[in-house]
């Protein structure tokens, strides 16, 4: 989703106004859940479970949107919708690759906002 901004600055600004400690806690939780969310999507795709893939994409979409990771949220939304439609594994795999790429970008950018990992 290259047209989508990496961050929704209004969300990020709102989180910053909660204070440094709260921001750090929110980001820590987000970082802790990012890889398990991606793993759930990979497992669902490998197992041919489109419903589980859609649910996992929906979950990550929500958490990404909540921390302002707009591009990742948009990529997850696209994958979520595609997983609900008849689509072959190659198409879903390509969309998951986009989610993974955008997750890496989001991780890098978000790590500069708080005490998260790089």
Secondary structure, DSSP 4 states (H G I P E B T S, - for coil): -TTS-S--HHHHHHHHTT-HHHHHHHHHHHHHHHHHHHHHHHHHHHTT-HHHHHHHHHHHHHHHHHHT-HHHHHHHHHHHHHHTS---HHHHHHHHHHHHHHHHHHHHHHHTTSS---
